[in-house]
Amino acid sequence: MKTLALVTLALVIGGAAAAPAPVSAQAKPIVWNLPTVAAPTYFHTVNYNAFGAKVKEQSGGRLEIRVHPASSLYPGPELIPAVLDGRTEIGTVLASYLTDVLLEMGPLELPFMTGSVEEHKKAALRLRPFYTEMLAKKGLKLLSIHAWPSQQIFSTVPIRTAADWKGKKIRVYGADSANIARLLGAAPVNIAFSEVYSALEKKTVDGAMTSATNAEPMKFFEVAKYLDYWYLAGAAQEWLVANQKAWDALPRDLQQVVLDAMKETNLEEKEWADAMAADERTRKRLPELGMTIIDPPKEEIEKARKIAKGAWDIWLSRTGADGKRGLELALKALGR
């Protein structure tokens, strides 16, 4: 009887050990946060949500990428510092917020360097090895290259000529855009993207540099009567990156899930296609929103381009050998 009891007890213990752990004891999913300045309905946010959903599906829920739109996790200027220091595991590096830390990555963002999203894409994809190298120096892994559509001017008064810039208070988003405004005689005002609406509403600024496609999702049409098509840049780049330490800490199979999810959602190509489509759609939509389109004469744009070329020299003086190399690569990619 004692022997039988011991055998029975051993079977009970062994069975308990072999039984699956209760749900509450399962390992918690790994959560990565992806902050963005884009509005919830903007194509960036939509695409990042689709990417995140695919990661969760393919990982069986072991990895979640949670998207935080409209600067709800970090304001625009904090996006780069947050991913650099690991506060966020995956994030967006926006050309709009390049600082001395990554300024050399912005040759394509120089004033009037590109004149359309298509032209910007052509050059940007050829610069991928350069971008990968620059980001790696700062502990970031390049995952994908994206863009915001062409950069124009929302304004409360029309800006039709190069002379019209003089004395205007213009919202800018960093040193280079500030240099453009200053060279054209305007007074640059650095304002976070999330504060552009109130700045236009309160007339803190006369105009704001940003993508024309923000008219509807950010409701800029309510506070700016004009959209001035100066094509300051054919696009404004956005690099999707991972903090390298966070990436290295991710199990190899989950790293592959992330890479596969980007391929399956066609993330990079869809981002560029959406940017081009949004640019075209916005141009047609603006009059319906009550906005007036201002197309400066070509000679005025050329005049502004020549004046703004001074910003290139300022940029080169601040970026050193890497900036010079980046500019040479950009010009070569554009066939110049």
C-alpha positions as CSV (number, residue, x, y, z in Angstrom):
1,M,0.0,0.0,0.0
2,K,2.8,2.4,0.8
3,T,4.4,1.7,-2.5
4,L,1.2,2.2,-4.3
5,A,0.6,5.5,-2.5
6,L,4.1,6.7,-3.4
7,V,3.6,5.8,-7.1
8,T,0.3,7.6,-7.1
9,L,1.8,10.7,-5.5
10,A,4.6,10.7,-8.1
11,L,2.2,10.5,-10.9
12,V,0.2,13.4,-9.5
13,I,3.3,15.5,-9.1
14,G,4.6,14.6,-12.5
15,G,1.3,15.4,-14.1
16,A,1.1,18.8,-12.5
17,A,4.6,19.6,-13.7
18,A,3.8,18.5,-17.2
19,A,0.5,20.5,-17.3
20,P,0.6,23.9,-19.1
21,A,1.0,26.9,-16.9
22,P,-2.2,29.0,-16.4
23,V,-2.6,32.0,-18.7
24,S,-1.8,34.4,-15.9
25,A,1.7,32.8,-15.6
26,Q,2.5,33.1,-19.3
27,A,5.3,35.5,-20.2
28,K,4.1,39.0,-20.9
29,P,4.4,40.3,-24.5
30,I,7.3,42.5,-25.4
31,V,5.9,46.0,-26.0
32,W,7.6,48.5,-28.3
33,N,6.3,52.1,-28.5
34,L,6.3,53.9,-31.8
35,P,5.5,57.7,-31.4
36,T,4.7,59.9,-34.4
37,V,3.5,63.5,-34.9
38,A,1.1,62.3,-37.6
39,A,-2.6,62.7,-37.0
40,P,-4.6,59.5,-36.3
41,T,-6.1,59.5,-39.8
42,Y,-2.9,60.5,-41.6
43,F,-1.4,57.9,-43.9
44,H,1.7,57.5,-41.7
45,T,-0.3,56.5,-38.7
46,V,-2.6,54.2,-40.8
47,N,0.4,52.4,-42.3
48,Y,2.3,52.1,-38.9
49,N,-0.9,50.6,-37.3
50,A,-1.1,48.0,-40.1
51,F,2.6,47.2,-39.6
52,G,2.1,46.9,-35.9
53,A,-1.0,44.6,-36.4
54,K,1.0,42.3,-38.7
55,V,3.9,42.1,-36.1
56,K,1.4,41.1,-33.4
57,E,-0.2,38.5,-35.6
58,Q,3.0,37.0,-36.9
59,S,4.6,36.8,-33.5
60,G,1.5,35.2,-31.9
61,G,1.1,38.2,-29.6
62,R,4.7,37.9,-28.3
63,L,5.6,41.3,-29.6
64,E,3.4,44.4,-29.8
65,I,4.2,47.7,-31.5
66,R,1.9,50.3,-30.2
67,V,1.6,53.5,-32.3
68,H,1.1,56.8,-30.5
69,P,-0.1,59.4,-33.0
70,A,-0.4,63.2,-32.9
71,S,2.5,63.7,-30.5
72,S,0.6,62.0,-27.8
73,L,3.7,60.2,-26.4
74,Y,6.4,62.8,-27.2
75,P,6.3,66.2,-28.9
76,G,8.0,66.4,-32.3
77,P,11.4,67.7,-31.1
78,E,11.6,64.9,-28.6
79,L,11.2,62.1,-31.1
80,I,14.9,61.8,-32.0
81,P,16.2,62.1,-28.4
82,A,13.6,59.5,-27.2
83,V,14.8,56.8,-29.7
84,L,18.5,57.7,-29.2
85,D,18.4,57.2,-25.5
86,G,16.0,54.2,-25.6
87,R,12.9,55.8,-24.1
88,T,11.2,54.4,-27.1
89,E,12.4,51.2,-28.8
90,I,11.3,52.1,-32.3
91,G,10.6,55.6,-33.7
92,T,10.7,58.1,-36.5
93,V,13.6,60.4,-37.3
94,L,12.0,63.4,-39.1
95,A,14.0,65.6,-41.3
96,S,12.1,68.5,-39.8
97,Y,13.8,67.9,-36.4
98,L,17.3,67.0,-37.4
99,T,19.8,68.7,-35.1
100,D,23.5,68.8,-34.9
101,V,23.3,65.1,-33.8
102,L,22.1,63.9,-37.2
103,L,22.2,67.1,-39.3
104,E,24.5,65.5,-41.9
105,M,21.6,63.2,-43.0
106,G,19.7,66.2,-44.5
107,P,21.3,67.0,-47.9
108,L,18.0,66.3,-49.7
109,E,16.2,68.6,-47.3
110,L,18.2,71.6,-48.4
111,P,16.0,74.4,-49.8
112,F,14.8,73.7,-53.4
113,M,17.0,70.6,-53.6
114,T,14.1,68.5,-54.9
115,G,10.9,69.6,-56.6
116,S,8.6,66.6,-56.2
117,V,8.0,63.5,-54.1
118,E,9.1,61.3,-57.0
119,E,12.4,63.1,-57.4
120,H,13.0,63.0,-53.7
121,K,12.3,59.2,-53.6
122,K,14.7,58.5,-56.4
123,A,17.6,60.1,-54.6
124,A,16.6,59.0,-51.0
125,L,16.6,55.3,-51.9
126,R,20.1,55.6,-53.5
127,L,21.4,57.2,-50.3
128,R,20.3,54.3,-48.1
129,P,23.9,53.1,-47.4
130,F,24.8,56.6,-46.4
131,Y,21.8,56.9,-44.1
132,T,22.4,53.4,-42.6
133,E,26.0,54.4,-41.8
134,M,25.1,57.8,-40.2
135,L,22.3,56.3,-38.1
136,A,24.5,53.4,-36.9
137,K,27.1,55.8,-35.6
138,K,24.4,57.0,-33.2
139,G,23.2,53.6,-32.2
140,L,20.2,53.4,-34.4
141,K,19.2,50.7,-36.9
142,L,17.6,51.9,-40.1
143,L,14.4,49.9,-40.9
144,S,12.7,51.9,-43.6
145,I,12.8,55.2,-45.5
146,H,9.6,57.3,-45.8
147,A,8.6,60.9,-46.6
148,W,6.1,63.6,-45.9
149,P,4.8,65.2,-49.1
150,S,6.2,68.5,-50.5
151,Q,6.8,71.3,-48.2
152,Q,4.8,74.5,-48.8
153,I,3.5,77.5,-46.8
154,F,0.2,77.9,-45.1
155,S,-0.4,81.6,-44.6
156,T,-3.0,84.2,-43.4
157,V,-1.8,86.5,-46.2
158,P,-0.7,85.6,-49.7
159,I,3.0,85.2,-50.4
160,R,3.3,85.5,-54.1
161,T,6.8,86.9,-54.6
162,A,10.3,86.7,-53.0
163,A,9.7,90.2,-51.7
164,D,6.5,89.1,-50.0
165,W,8.6,87.1,-47.5
166,K,10.2,90.2,-46.0
167,G,9.0,90.9,-42.5
168,K,6.7,87.9,-42.3
169,K,6.8,85.8,-39.2
170,I,7.1,82.2,-40.5
171,R,6.9,79.0,-38.6
172,V,10.0,76.9,-39.2
173,Y,11.1,73.5,-37.9
174,G,14.8,73.6,-37.4
175,A,18.0,75.4,-38.2
176,D,17.9,74.9,-42.0
177,S,14.3,76.0,-42.5
178,A,15.1,78.9,-40.2
179,N,18.0,79.9,-42.4
180,I,15.8,79.8,-45.6
181,A,13.3,82.1,-44.0
182,R,16.0,84.5,-42.7
183,L,17.8,84.7,-46.0
184,L,14.5,85.6,-47.7
185,G,13.9,88.4,-45.2
186,A,11.4,86.7,-43.0
187,A,11.5,86.3,-39.2
188,P,11.7,82.5,-38.4
189,V,9.8,81.2,-35.5
190,N,10.5,77.7,-34.2
191,I,7.2,76.1,-33.3
192,A,6.4,72.4,-32.7
193,F,4.1,70.8,-35.2
194,S,1.4,70.3,-32.6
195,E,1.3,74.0,-32.0
196,V,1.0,75.2,-35.6
197,Y,-2.8,75.4,-35.6
198,S,-2.9,77.7,-32.5
199,A,0.0,79.8,-33.9
200,L,-1.9,80.5,-37.1
201,E,-5.2,81.0,-35.2
202,K,-3.7,83.5,-32.9
203,K,-1.7,85.1,-35.7
204,T,1.5,84.5,-33.7
205,V,2.9,83.7,-37.2
206,D,1.9,84.9,-40.7
207,G,2.7,81.6,-42.2
208,A,3.9,78.1,-41.5
209,M,6.2,75.7,-43.4
210,T,4.9,72.2,-43.5
211,S,3.4,69.6,-45.8
212,A,0.3,70.8,-47.8
213,T,-1.3,67.5,-47.0
214,N,-1.8,68.6,-43.4
215,A,-4.5,71.0,-44.4
216,E,-7.4,68.6,-43.7
217,P,-6.2,66.1,-40.9
218,M,-4.7,69.0,-38.8
219,K,-7.6,71.4,-39.8
220,F,-5.2,74.1,-40.9
221,F,-7.8,75.2,-43.4
222,E,-9.7,76.7,-40.5
223,V,-7.0,79.1,-39.6
224,A,-5.1,79.8,-42.9
225,K,-6.8,81.1,-46.0
226,Y,-3.8,80.6,-48.3
227,L,-1.6,77.7,-49.4
228,D,1.5,79.1,-51.1
229,Y,3.1,76.5,-53.4
230,W,6.8,77.4,-53.1
231,Y,8.0,73.8,-53.2
232,L,10.6,74.5,-50.5
233,A,11.3,70.8,-50.6
234,G,10.0,68.0,-52.9
235,A,9.5,66.1,-49.7
236,A,10.5,65.9,-46.0
237,Q,12.0,62.6,-45.1
238,E,11.1,60.3,-42.3
239,W,13.3,57.4,-41.3
240,L,11.8,54.5,-39.3
241,V,14.5,53.3,-37.0
242,A,15.0,51.0,-34.0
243,N,17.2,51.7,-31.0
244,Q,20.1,49.3,-31.7
245,K,20.3,48.1,-28.0
246,A,16.6,47.4,-28.0
247,W,16.9,45.6,-31.4
248,D,19.8,43.4,-30.1
249,A,17.8,42.5,-27.0
250,L,15.0,41.2,-29.2
251,P,15.0,37.4,-29.8
252,R,16.3,36.6,-33.3
253,D,13.0,35.1,-34.4
254,L,11.1,38.3,-33.4
255,Q,13.7,40.4,-35.2
256,Q,12.8,38.4,-38.3
257,V,9.1,38.9,-37.6
258,V,9.6,42.7,-37.7
259,L,11.5,42.5,-41.0
260,D,8.9,40.1,-42.5
261,A,6.0,42.3,-41.4
262,M,7.6,45.3,-43.2
263,K,7.8,43.2,-46.3
264,E,4.3,41.8,-46.0
265,T,2.7,45.2,-45.5
266,N,4.9,46.7,-48.2
267,L,5.5,49.5,-45.8
268,E,8.3,51.5,-47.5
269,E,6.7,51.4,-51.0
270,K,3.2,52.1,-49.6
271,E,4.5,55.1,-47.7
272,W,6.0,56.7,-50.8
273,A,3.0,55.9,-52.9
274,D,0.7,57.4,-50.3
275,A,2.8,60.5,-50.1
276,M,2.5,61.1,-53.9
277,A,-1.2,60.4,-53.9
278,A,-1.8,62.7,-50.9
279,D,0.1,65.5,-52.6
280,E,-2.1,65.2,-55.8
281,R,-5.3,64.8,-53.8
282,T,-4.6,67.8,-51.6
283,R,-4.1,70.1,-54.5
284,K,-7.6,69.3,-55.7
285,R,-9.1,69.3,-52.3
286,L,-7.9,72.8,-51.0
287,P,-10.5,74.9,-52.9
288,E,-13.3,72.7,-51.5
289,L,-11.9,73.5,-48.0
290,G,-12.2,77.2,-48.7
291,M,-8.5,77.8,-49.3
292,T,-6.9,79.8,-52.1
293,I,-4.0,78.3,-53.9
294,I,-1.1,80.7,-54.6
295,D,1.3,79.6,-57.4
296,P,4.2,82.0,-57.4
297,P,5.6,82.8,-60.8
298,K,8.6,80.6,-61.9
299,E,10.9,83.6,-62.0
300,E,10.0,84.4,-58.3
301,I,10.7,80.8,-57.3
302,E,14.0,80.9,-59.1
303,K,14.9,84.2,-57.4
304,A,14.2,82.7,-54.0
305,R,16.2,79.6,-54.9
306,K,19.3,81.7,-55.6
307,I,18.9,83.6,-52.4
308,A,18.3,80.4,-50.4
309,K,21.4,78.8,-51.8
310,G,23.3,80.5,-48.9
311,A,21.6,78.0,-46.6
312,W,23.5,75.2,-48.3
313,D,26.9,76.9,-47.3
314,I,25.7,77.3,-43.7
315,W,24.6,73.6,-43.6
316,L,28.0,72.5,-45.0
317,S,29.9,74.5,-42.5
318,R,28.0,72.7,-39.7
319,T,28.2,69.2,-41.0
320,G,31.8,68.7,-41.9
321,A,33.2,65.8,-44.0
322,D,30.0,63.7,-43.6
323,G,27.8,66.5,-44.8
324,K,30.1,67.2,-47.8
325,R,30.0,63.5,-48.7
326,G,26.2,63.4,-48.3
327,L,25.7,66.4,-50.5
328,E,27.9,64.9,-53.2
329,L,26.0,61.7,-53.0
330,A,22.7,63.6,-53.2
331,L,23.7,65.6,-56.2
332,K,25.0,62.5,-58.0
333,A,21.7,60.6,-57.2
334,L,19.8,63.6,-58.7
335,G,22.0,63.6,-61.8
336,R,23.5,67.0,-61.2
